[in-house]
């Protein structure tokens, strides 16, 4: 297992380099640059050129990319064009809120998706199965900004049960209950799509598992139906769901942009939007690199979890 993990980590290095190369050249194709967003239009052309030179924007894109890679090799992601703070500092300030939001969104996804998927498979072609299918289609197709505004309207404005946004109540003491109340709505919005996907995967896997020979054998031995479903079928049906979990979490970190904007959540999603509008290339590259690393690690964790859940699976090179 250790050799497999090390080999996967080594293979991921050129993959990450390719991602950063493509991302860097794409973002530089956008019209305008950081100087256009930072200085007044009334400045002279000479001042404009000096600002570009100070930020290194007067150099060709390949040269700037190589310099960025050199800094990365030294453990430095550069400095923000906007406020000259280290990129690592800016990301670290926003990483905690986004991690919390992604964790609760994933919790919603699996607390809702797995039980509904199992019941839909066990009661195939029942009214519950059809309702679950309709709900899953709504979860996949419903825009997150619309669902977020709908929840705010119902639970915040009409029922006055939950706050409309932010991480905590302004002017109130910082308490765990207050923070949990603020995270419920945005995490539910972010987790809705993932819950629908988890439900569909669980239902499909369970339908395949409950018709296998080992399930028939377990029933033939006289085991209780709950033991057959949850002790035998579900364990094997969770294999693709585990893979999905490894992939969903990193995408939740990068996909919270709209949700964080709707709920005024101070995470990496809002930082991404700010960096894009400001043409803050170092911050954008730092966020892209972090997302790519999380996706790579998510894939690796899912592969390792495969072997832990199902001992029949052995990775090459063990």
C-alpha positions in Angstrom: 0.0 0.0 0.0 2.8 2.4 0.9 4.5 1.9 -2.5 1.2 2.5 -4.3 0.6 5.7 -2.4 4.1 7.0 -3.1 3.8 6.1 -6.8 0.5 7.9 -7.0 2.0 11.0 -5.4 4.9 11.0 -7.8 2.6 10.7 -10.8 0.5 13.6 -9.5 3.4 16.0 -9.8 3.4 16.4 -13.6 -0.4 16.4 -13.5 -0.4 19.4 -11.1 2.2 21.1 -13.3 0.0 20.7 -16.3 -3.0 22.1 -14.4 -1.1 25.2 -13.2 0.3 25.8 -16.7 -3.1 25.7 -18.4 -4.7 27.8 -15.6 -2.0 30.4 -15.8 -2.2 31.0 -19.5 -6.0 31.0 -19.5 -6.3 33.7 -16.8 -3.8 35.9 -18.6 -6.0 35.8 -21.7 -8.7 37.8 -19.9 -8.9 41.5 -21.0 -7.2 43.9 -18.7 -4.8 43.2 -15.8 -4.3 44.1 -12.2 -3.0 47.6 -13.0 -6.3 48.4 -14.7 -8.1 47.6 -11.5 -5.7 49.2 -9.1 -4.9 52.7 -10.4 -6.9 55.7 -11.4 -7.6 56.3 -15.1 -6.2 59.7 -14.8 -2.6 58.6 -14.3 -0.1 59.1 -17.0 1.1 56.4 -19.4 4.5 56.5 -17.6 2.9 55.9 -14.2 0.9 53.1 -15.7 4.0 51.5 -17.2 5.8 51.8 -13.8 3.0 50.1 -12.0 3.1 47.2 -14.5 6.8 46.9 -14.2 6.5 46.9 -10.4 4.1 43.9 -10.5 6.2 42.2 -13.2 3.3 42.4 -15.8 5.6 43.9 -18.4 7.3 40.5 -19.0 6.0 37.8 -21.3 3.5 35.3 -19.9 5.9 32.3 -20.2 8.6 34.2 -18.2 6.1 35.2 -15.5 4.9 31.5 -15.3 8.5 30.2 -14.9 9.1 32.8 -12.1 5.9 31.7 -10.4 7.0 28.1 -10.6 10.4 29.1 -9.1 8.7 30.8 -6.2 6.4 27.7 -5.8 9.4 25.4 -5.6 10.7 27.6 -2.7 7.4 27.2 -0.9 6.2 30.7 -1.8 2.9 31.4 -3.6 3.8 35.0 -4.1 2.1 38.2 -3.0 -1.4 39.5 -3.7 -1.5 42.3 -6.3 -4.3 44.0 -4.4 -2.9 44.4 -0.9 0.6 42.9 -1.1 -0.2 40.3 1.5 1.3 36.8 1.0 -1.1 34.6 -1.0 -0.8 31.9 1.7 -2.0 34.3 4.3 -5.0 35.4 2.2 -6.0 31.8 1.5 -5.4 30.7 5.1 -7.8 33.4 6.3 -10.6 32.0 4.1 -9.8 28.3 4.2 -11.3 27.6 7.7 -14.8 28.9 6.8 -14.9 27.0 3.5 -13.7 23.8 5.1 -16.5 24.1 7.7 -19.1 24.8 5.0 -17.8 21.9 2.8 -17.8 19.5 5.8 -21.4 20.2 6.8 -22.5 20.1 3.1 -20.9 16.7 2.8 -22.6 15.7 6.0 -26.0 16.8 4.6 -25.3 14.9 1.4 -24.6 11.5 3.1 -27.1 11.8 5.9 -29.8 12.4 3.3 -28.5 10.6 0.3 -27.6 7.2 1.6 -30.8 6.4 3.6 -33.1 7.6 0.8 -31.1 5.7 -1.8 -31.2 2.5 0.2 -35.0 2.8 0.8 -35.6 3.6 -2.8 -33.7 0.5 -3.9 -35.4 -1.8 -1.4 -38.8 -0.4 -2.4 -38.1 -0.3 -6.1 -41.0 1.1 -8.2 -42.9 2.2 -5.1 -44.3 5.6 -4.6 -41.3 6.4 -2.3 -39.0 5.4 -5.1 -40.7 7.7 -7.6 -40.7 10.6 -5.2 -37.0 10.1 -4.4 -36.2 10.0 -8.1 -38.1 13.3 -8.6 -36.4 14.9 -5.7 -33.0 13.8 -6.9 -33.7 15.4 -10.4 -34.7 18.6 -8.7 -31.6 18.6 -6.5 -29.4 18.2 -9.6 -31.2 20.8 -11.8 -32.2 23.4 -9.2 -29.8 26.4 -9.4 -28.1 26.9 -6.1 -28.7 30.7 -6.0 -32.4 30.1 -6.5 -32.6 27.4 -3.8 -30.5 29.6 -1.4 -32.8 32.7 -1.9 -35.8 30.4 -1.4 -34.5 29.1 1.9 -33.6 32.6 3.1 -37.2 33.8 2.2 -38.8 30.9 4.1 -36.6 30.2 7.1 -35.2 33.7 7.7 -37.7 36.2 6.5 -41.0 34.4 7.0 -40.3 32.0 9.9 -37.4 34.0 11.4 -35.7 30.7 12.5 -32.3 31.1 10.9 -30.0 34.0 10.0 -29.8 35.2 6.5 -26.0 35.0 6.1 -22.6 35.5 7.5 -20.8 33.3 10.0 -22.0 34.9 13.2 -24.4 37.5 14.5 -22.8 41.0 14.4 -22.4 42.5 17.8 -23.4 39.2 19.6 -21.0 37.0 21.6 -19.3 34.4 19.5 -20.9 31.0 20.4 -20.9 27.6 18.9 -24.7 27.5 18.6 -24.7 30.8 16.8 -22.2 29.6 14.3 -24.1 26.4 13.8 -27.3 28.3 13.1 -25.4 30.4 10.4 -24.0 27.3 8.7 -27.3 25.4 8.3 -28.7 27.1 5.3 -25.6 27.6 3.2 -24.4 24.0 3.9 -27.9 22.7 3.0 -27.8 24.6 -0.3 -24.3 23.4 -1.1 -25.1 19.8 -0.1 -28.4 19.5 -2.0 -26.8 18.7 -5.4 -24.4 16.2 -3.7 -27.2 14.6 -1.8 -29.1 14.0 -5.0 -26.0 12.4 -6.6 -25.3 10.3 -3.6 -28.9 9.1 -3.5 -28.7 8.0 -7.2 -25.4 6.2 -6.8 -26.6 4.5 -3.6 -29.9 3.4 -5.2 -28.1 2.0 -8.3 -25.5 0.2 -6.3 -28.0 -1.3 -3.9 -30.2 -2.5 -6.8 -27.2 -4.4 -8.1 -26.1 -5.7 -4.7 -29.4 -7.1 -3.5 -29.7 -9.3 -6.6 -26.3 -10.9 -6.0 -25.8 -14.6 -5.0 -24.3 -13.8 -1.6 -27.5 -11.8 -0.7 -29.7 -14.7 -1.8 -27.5 -17.0 0.3 -27.8 -14.8 3.3 -31.6 -14.8 3.0 -31.6 -18.5 2.5 -29.8 -18.9 5.8 -32.7 -17.2 7.5 -31.0 -14.0 8.4 -33.1 -11.0 9.3 -33.9 -8.7 6.3 -32.2 -5.7 8.1 -29.0 -7.8 8.6 -29.1 -8.8 4.9 -29.6 -5.3 3.7 -27.3 -3.3 6.0 -24.8 -6.0 6.9 -24.2 -7.5 3.5 -25.7 -5.6 0.6 -25.0 -2.1 1.8 -21.4 -2.7 2.6 -20.6 -3.7 -1.0 -22.9 -1.0 -2.4 -21.0 1.7 -0.6 -17.9 1.1 -2.9 -18.8 3.7 -5.6 -20.2 6.0 -2.9 -16.9 6.0 -1.1 -15.2 7.0 -4.4 -17.7 9.8 -4.8 -16.9 11.1 -1.3 -13.3 11.4 -2.2 -14.1 13.4 -5.2 -16.9 15.5 -3.8 -15.1 17.2 -0.9 -12.4 19.0 -3.0 -15.1 20.1 -5.5 -17.1 21.4 -2.6 -14.1 23.6 -1.6 -13.9 25.0 -5.1 -17.6 25.0 -5.9 -18.9 27.1 -3.1 -18.5 30.4 -5.0 -22.2 31.1 -5.7 -23.4 29.8 -2.3 -20.8 32.0 -0.4 -21.9 35.0 -2.4 -25.6 34.4 -1.6 -25.0 33.9 2.1 -22.2 36.4 2.5 -20.0 33.5 3.7 -16.3 34.7 4.1 -14.7 31.7 2.5 -12.5 30.9 -0.5 -15.5 31.2 -2.9 -15.8 34.9 -2.2 -12.0 35.3 -2.3 -12.0 33.7 -5.8 -14.6 36.1 -7.1 -12.7 39.1 -5.6 -9.4 37.9 -7.1 -11.0 37.4 -10.6 -12.5 40.9 -10.7 -9.2 42.4 -9.5 -7.1 40.3 -11.9 -5.1 39.2 -8.9 -3.1 36.4 -10.7 -1.1 35.1 -7.7 -4.2 34.6 -5.6 -6.1 32.9 -8.5 -3.2 30.6 -9.1 -2.9 29.8 -5.4 -6.6 28.9 -5.3 -6.3 26.8 -8.5 -3.3 24.9 -7.1 -5.1 24.2 -3.8 -8.1 22.9 -5.6 -6.0 20.7 -7.9 -4.1 19.3 -4.9 -7.4 18.5 -3.1 -8.8 16.7 -6.1 -5.6 14.6 -6.4 -5.7 13.7 -2.7 -9.4 13.0 -2.9 -8.8 10.5 -5.6 -6.0 8.9 -3.7 -8.0 8.7 -0.5 -10.9 7.1 -2.4 -8.6 4.4 -3.9 -7.1 3.6 -0.5 -10.5 3.5 1.1 -11.5 0.9 -1.6 -9.0 -1.5 -0.2 -10.0 -0.9 3.4 -13.7 -1.5 2.8 -13.3 -4.5 0.4 -10.3 -6.7 1.3 -10.6 -8.4 -2.0 -9.1 -5.3 -3.7 -5.4 -5.1 -3.8 -3.5 -2.3 -5.4 -0.8 -3.0 -7.9 2.7 -3.1 -6.3 1.7 -4.1 -2.8 
